[in-house]
């Protein structure tokens, strides 16, 4: 039974918000308690269960396996396309940093919203009928599992995957240190350099790995976005992280470096951020991380924007803002409120995607070795 099948009164400043059942035509989700932090088995069971229980419009997707052999799981939510047509696709994920538990749970909130709202909510029904919506809650299951094994800060705040130790690490007074893990969001082949400090240090939280795409998790995402299933029809992608209340645009591997359609991305991001703000005044800063914070090479969204036709590509650093230090794991009673307000911004993106693509037919597969900027128009007009 889904959490939205019961009335749940939140024990937070949102105590007036009550989840109540909606009339649904058979749609249902397995139980997943979004008022607490869950472990990996609960995510795995939930994702598999929601696909099993709703085969007419939800399909299980396994895009690869982690270092330790765990599946990289997600769902495709969408009614099948008419014969001879391909639907426009959008992608939502909970990010790839182990300690950022709220992002994983907000991704599940989105699945709950879409599945339980189908045929009961006109807007949700339009999204499911018009789009293929891919949702991947956890793209770093090994790191997530590890971060849940102890309350010690060095484990609870683990960021990387669980790649074997690399003994070329350095510290303030030593060298040849052995440290485990790779930051999956520094492992993509964009701005990657062995001279990038601290990204070249295995003992850094942001170690980029020995080479681009050294990790099975980053290779899996790369291979899937380049696959014939989704390439040429993926129009928007949002990757969620914590924290900072930042709506991050490409590119982030170099300051003051932008895609050709940056103004389009910025305009939509500002509209989405304004919609979130109107709900309870959660204020997002909009821009590239390179310009707002500093450069970050090897990022997944930068690589996807540069190498695929996907137009709208964003990273969302969820609440709280950056005045709160090291707040990667908010109190769990905030998970549903954050999911609720973030969904309002996602709706703005979905609405724009539908409006822009109503006269377009997705292309079928990669057509050249050039970058996305050299492959315009991105979608074939009908």
C-alpha positions as CSV (number, residue, x, y, z in Angstrom):
1,X,0.0,0.0,0.0
2,X,1.3,3.5,-0.9
3,X,1.8,6.2,1.6
4,X,-0.7,8.2,-0.4
5,X,-3.3,5.5,0.2
6,X,-3.4,6.5,3.8
7,X,-3.9,9.9,5.4
8,X,-0.6,11.0,6.9
9,X,-0.4,14.1,9.0
10,X,3.2,15.4,8.9
11,X,4.8,16.2,12.2
12,X,6.4,19.4,11.0
13,X,5.5,23.0,10.3
14,X,3.5,21.4,7.5
15,X,1.1,19.7,9.8
16,X,-1.9,21.1,7.9
17,X,-0.9,19.1,4.8
18,X,-2.7,15.7,4.7
19,X,-2.2,13.0,2.2
20,X,-5.6,11.7,1.2
21,X,-6.6,9.0,-1.3
22,X,-7.5,9.9,-4.8
23,X,-9.8,8.1,-7.2
24,X,-7.5,5.9,-9.4
25,X,-8.2,3.4,-12.1
26,X,-6.1,0.6,-10.6
27,X,-2.8,2.6,-10.2
28,X,-1.0,1.7,-7.0
29,X,2.4,1.8,-5.5
30,X,4.1,-0.4,-2.9
31,X,4.4,1.0,0.6
32,X,7.4,3.4,1.0
33,X,7.6,5.5,4.2
34,X,8.6,9.0,3.1
35,X,8.5,10.2,6.7
36,X,11.8,8.5,7.5
37,X,15.1,7.6,5.8
38,X,15.0,4.2,4.1
39,X,17.8,1.7,3.2
40,X,18.8,0.3,-0.2
41,X,16.6,-2.8,0.0
42,X,13.5,-0.6,0.5
43,X,14.4,1.4,-2.6
44,X,15.1,-1.8,-4.6
45,X,11.8,-3.4,-3.6
46,X,9.8,-0.2,-4.2
47,X,11.1,0.4,-7.7
48,X,10.6,-3.2,-8.7
49,X,7.2,-3.3,-7.1
50,X,5.8,-0.2,-8.7
51,X,6.7,-1.6,-12.2
52,X,5.2,-5.0,-11.3
53,X,2.0,-3.5,-10.0
54,X,1.4,-1.1,-12.9
55,X,2.5,-2.9,-16.1
56,X,0.2,-0.9,-18.4
57,X,2.3,2.3,-18.0
58,X,5.3,1.6,-15.8
59,X,8.3,-0.4,-17.0
60,X,11.3,-1.4,-14.9
61,X,14.7,-0.2,-16.2
62,X,18.0,-1.6,-15.2
63,X,20.7,0.4,-16.9
64,X,23.8,-1.4,-15.4
65,X,25.4,-2.5,-12.2
66,X,27.5,-0.9,-9.6
67,X,31.1,-1.8,-8.5
68,X,29.7,-4.2,-6.0
69,X,27.1,-5.7,-8.4
70,X,23.9,-3.8,-7.3
71,X,21.5,-2.9,-10.1
72,X,21.1,0.7,-11.2
73,X,17.3,0.7,-11.2
74,X,14.7,3.1,-12.4
75,X,11.3,3.2,-14.0
76,X,9.9,4.5,-17.3
77,X,6.5,6.0,-16.6
78,X,4.4,6.6,-19.7
79,X,1.6,5.1,-21.8
80,X,2.9,3.3,-24.9
81,X,3.3,5.5,-28.0
82,X,1.0,5.0,-31.0
83,X,2.4,2.7,-33.7
84,X,5.1,4.4,-35.7
85,X,5.7,7.2,-33.2
86,X,8.2,7.9,-30.5
87,X,7.4,9.9,-27.4
88,X,9.5,12.7,-26.1
89,X,11.3,11.7,-22.9
90,X,12.3,13.4,-19.7
91,X,14.7,12.1,-17.0
92,X,14.7,12.7,-13.2
93,X,17.3,11.2,-10.9
94,X,18.3,11.3,-7.3
95,X,22.0,12.0,-8.1
96,X,25.1,10.0,-7.6
97,X,26.5,11.1,-4.2
98,X,26.1,8.6,-1.4
99,X,25.4,10.9,1.5
100,X,22.6,12.9,-0.3
101,X,19.8,10.8,1.0
102,X,17.0,13.4,0.6
103,X,17.5,13.5,-3.2
104,X,16.9,9.7,-3.4
105,X,13.7,10.1,-1.4
106,X,12.4,13.1,-3.4
107,X,12.9,10.9,-6.6
108,X,10.6,8.4,-5.0
109,X,8.1,11.1,-4.2
110,X,8.0,11.9,-7.9
111,X,7.2,8.3,-8.7
112,X,4.5,8.3,-6.1
113,X,3.1,11.6,-7.6
114,X,3.0,10.3,-11.2
115,X,1.8,6.8,-10.6
116,X,-0.9,7.5,-8.0
117,X,-2.1,10.6,-9.9
118,X,-2.5,8.9,-13.2
119,X,-6.2,8.9,-14.3
120,X,-7.1,10.8,-11.1
121,X,-5.3,14.1,-11.8
122,X,-5.7,15.7,-15.2
123,X,-2.3,17.3,-15.3
124,X,-0.5,14.1,-14.2
125,X,-2.5,12.1,-16.7
126,X,-1.4,14.5,-19.5
127,X,2.2,14.0,-18.5
128,X,2.0,10.2,-18.5
129,X,0.1,10.1,-21.8
130,X,2.3,12.6,-23.6
131,X,5.8,11.9,-22.2
132,X,8.0,9.0,-21.2
133,X,9.3,9.9,-17.8
134,X,12.4,8.1,-16.6
135,X,13.1,8.2,-12.9
136,X,16.2,6.8,-11.3
137,X,16.2,7.3,-7.5
138,X,19.7,6.0,-6.6
139,X,22.6,6.0,-9.1
140,X,25.3,5.2,-6.5
141,X,23.8,2.3,-4.5
142,X,27.1,1.0,-3.1
143,X,28.1,4.4,-1.6
144,X,24.6,4.8,-0.3
145,X,24.7,1.4,1.5
146,X,28.1,2.2,2.9
147,X,26.9,5.6,4.2
148,X,24.1,3.9,6.1
149,X,26.4,1.5,8.0
150,X,27.6,3.8,10.8
151,X,26.9,7.2,12.4
152,X,30.6,8.0,12.3
153,X,31.0,11.2,10.2
154,X,33.6,9.7,7.9
155,X,31.1,7.0,6.9
156,X,27.7,8.8,7.2
157,X,29.1,11.7,5.1
158,X,30.6,9.4,2.4
159,X,30.2,10.9,-1.1
160,X,31.9,8.6,-3.5
161,X,31.3,5.1,-4.8
162,X,33.1,2.1,-3.5
163,X,35.9,1.7,-6.0
164,X,38.9,-0.2,-4.7
165,X,41.6,1.8,-2.9
166,X,44.1,3.8,-4.9
167,X,47.4,4.3,-3.3
168,X,48.5,7.5,-5.0
169,X,46.8,9.8,-2.5
170,X,48.4,12.7,-0.8
171,X,47.9,14.6,2.4
172,X,49.4,17.7,4.0
173,X,52.5,15.9,5.2
174,X,52.5,12.6,3.4
175,X,52.1,10.9,0.0
176,X,51.3,7.4,-1.4
177,X,48.2,7.3,0.8
178,X,45.6,4.6,0.0
179,X,42.0,5.7,-0.2
180,X,38.8,4.2,-1.7
181,X,36.1,5.5,-3.9
182,X,35.6,7.8,-6.9
183,X,33.3,10.8,-7.1
184,X,30.9,9.7,-9.9
185,X,30.1,13.3,-10.7
186,X,33.7,14.0,-11.6
187,X,34.2,10.9,-13.6
188,X,32.7,12.0,-17.0
189,X,34.9,13.0,-19.9
190,X,34.5,16.7,-19.8
191,X,37.2,19.0,-18.5
192,X,38.9,15.9,-17.1
193,X,42.6,16.4,-16.4
194,X,45.2,14.6,-14.3
195,X,46.4,18.1,-13.2
196,X,43.1,19.0,-11.6
197,X,43.7,19.4,-7.9
198,X,42.0,18.1,-5.7
199,X,40.1,16.1,-8.2
200,X,43.3,14.1,-9.0
201,X,43.8,13.1,-5.4
202,X,42.3,9.7,-4.4
203,X,41.9,10.9,-0.8
204,X,39.7,13.8,-1.8
205,X,35.9,13.5,-1.6
206,X,35.9,14.7,-5.2
207,X,38.4,12.2,-6.7
208,X,37.7,12.0,-10.4
209,X,39.1,8.5,-10.8
210,X,42.1,7.3,-12.8
211,X,40.5,8.1,-16.1
212,X,37.2,9.2,-17.6
213,X,34.4,6.6,-17.2
214,X,36.6,4.4,-15.1
215,X,33.5,3.5,-13.1
216,X,30.7,1.2,-14.1
217,X,28.1,3.5,-12.7
218,X,29.1,6.5,-14.9
219,X,29.5,4.2,-17.9
220,X,26.0,2.9,-17.4
221,X,24.5,6.4,-17.5
222,X,26.6,7.3,-20.5
223,X,25.7,4.2,-22.4
224,X,22.0,4.6,-21.7
225,X,21.7,8.2,-22.7
226,X,23.5,7.3,-25.9
227,X,21.3,4.2,-26.6
228,X,18.7,4.0,-29.3
229,X,16.0,3.8,-26.6
230,X,16.4,7.4,-25.4
231,X,18.9,9.2,-27.6
232,X,17.3,11.9,-29.7
233,X,14.0,11.9,-27.7
234,X,15.4,13.0,-24.3
235,X,14.4,16.6,-24.1
236,X,15.0,17.5,-20.4
237,X,17.0,16.0,-17.5
238,X,17.0,17.0,-13.9
239,X,19.5,15.5,-11.5
240,X,18.9,16.2,-7.8
241,X,21.5,16.6,-5.1
242,X,21.9,18.2,-1.7
243,X,22.3,20.8,-0.6
244,X,22.3,24.6,-1.2
245,X,19.1,25.7,-3.0
246,X,20.9,26.1,-6.3
247,X,19.4,25.6,-9.8
248,X,22.5,24.7,-11.7
249,X,22.9,25.1,-15.4
250,X,25.7,23.9,-17.7
251,X,28.6,24.3,-18.1
252,X,30.5,23.9,-14.9
253,X,33.9,22.7,-16.0
254,X,35.0,26.2,-16.7
255,X,33.8,29.7,-15.6
256,X,31.8,31.8,-18.0
257,X,31.3,28.9,-20.4
258,X,27.8,28.3,-21.7
259,X,25.9,26.3,-24.3
260,X,24.5,28.1,-27.3
261,X,20.9,27.9,-25.9
262,X,21.9,29.0,-22.4
263,X,19.3,31.8,-22.3
264,X,16.5,29.3,-22.9
265,X,17.8,27.1,-20.1
266,X,18.1,30.2,-17.8
267,X,14.7,31.5,-18.6
268,X,13.0,28.2,-17.9
269,X,15.0,27.7,-14.7
270,X,14.0,31.1,-13.4
271,X,10.4,30.4,-14.1
272,X,10.6,27.0,-12.3
273,X,12.5,28.5,-9.3
274,X,9.9,31.3,-9.1
275,X,7.1,28.7,-9.0
276,X,8.9,26.9,-6.1
277,X,9.4,30.2,-4.3
278,X,5.7,31.1,-4.6
279,X,4.8,28.0,-2.6
280,X,6.6,28.6,0.6
281,X,9.4,31.1,-0.3
282,X,12.2,28.6,-0.8
283,X,14.6,30.7,-2.8
284,X,16.9,29.1,-5.4
285,X,19.9,30.8,-6.9
286,X,20.0,30.2,-10.7
287,X,23.3,29.9,-12.7
288,X,26.2,27.7,-13.3
289,X,28.1,26.2,-10.4
290,X,31.3,27.4,-12.0
291,X,30.2,31.0,-11.8
292,X,28.4,30.7,-8.4
293,X,30.8,28.5,-6.5
294,X,33.8,27.4,-8.6
295,X,34.6,25.0,-11.4
296,X,33.8,21.3,-11.2
297,X,35.1,19.1,-14.0
298,X,33.8,15.7,-15.1
299,X,30.1,16.4,-14.3
300,X,27.4,14.1,-15.6
301,X,25.0,16.9,-16.7
302,X,27.8,18.8,-18.4
303,X,28.8,15.8,-20.4
304,X,25.2,15.0,-21.3
305,X,24.5,18.5,-22.5
306,X,27.7,18.6,-24.5
307,X,27.3,15.2,-26.1
308,X,23.6,14.6,-26.6
309,X,20.7,16.6,-28.2
310,X,19.0,17.0,-24.8
311,X,18.0,20.6,-24.4
312,X,17.1,21.3,-20.8
313,X,19.8,19.9,-18.4
314,X,19.8,20.9,-14.8
315,X,21.3,20.0,-11.4
316,X,19.1,20.9,-8.4
317,X,20.8,21.3,-5.1
318,X,17.8,20.8,-2.8
319,X,17.2,22.6,0.6
320,X,18.5,23.8,2.9
321,X,20.5,26.7,1.6
322,X,24.2,27.1,2.0
323,X,24.0,29.1,5.3
324,X,23.5,25.7,6.9
325,X,26.9,23.9,6.8
326,X,27.2,20.3,5.8
327,X,23.4,19.7,5.9
328,X,23.3,16.9,3.4
329,X,20.7,15.0,5.4
330,X,17.8,17.1,6.6
331,X,15.5,15.9,9.3
332,X,13.3,13.3,7.6
333,X,10.0,15.1,8.3
334,X,11.1,17.6,5.6
335,X,11.3,15.0,2.8
336,X,7.6,15.3,1.7
337,X,7.6,19.1,2.0
338,X,10.7,19.3,-0.1
339,X,9.3,16.8,-2.6
340,X,6.1,18.7,-2.8
341,X,7.6,22.1,-3.6
342,X,10.3,20.7,-5.9
343,X,7.5,18.9,-7.9
344,X,6.0,22.3,-8.7
345,X,9.2,23.3,-10.4
346,X,9.3,20.0,-12.3
347,X,5.8,20.7,-13.6
348,X,7.0,24.0,-15.1
349,X,9.7,22.0,-17.0
350,X,7.3,19.3,-18.1
351,X,4.8,21.9,-19.4
352,X,7.5,23.7,-21.3
353,X,8.8,20.5,-22.8
354,X,5.3,19.5,-24.0
355,X,4.7,23.0,-25.4
356,X,8.0,23.1,-27.3
357,X,7.8,19.6,-28.7
358,X,4.1,19.4,-29.8
359,X,5.2,19.7,-33.5
360,X,8.4,17.7,-33.3
361,X,9.2,14.0,-33.8
362,X,12.2,12.6,-31.9
363,X,15.1,11.4,-33.9
364,X,16.2,7.8,-33.6
365,X,19.8,7.5,-32.7
366,X,23.2,9.3,-32.7
367,X,23.9,10.6,-36.2
368,X,27.4,12.0,-35.8
369,X,30.4,12.2,-33.6
370,X,30.1,15.9,-33.1
371,X,28.9,17.7,-29.9
372,X,25.3,18.5,-29.3
373,X,25.9,22.2,-30.3
374,X,27.0,21.0,-33.8
375,X,23.9,18.8,-34.2
376,X,21.1,21.2,-34.6
377,X,18.1,21.2,-35.0
378,X,17.9,18.7,-32.1
379,X,14.5,17.3,-33.1
380,X,12.9,16.9,-36.5
381,X,9.9,19.2,-37.1
382,X,6.8,17.6,-38.4
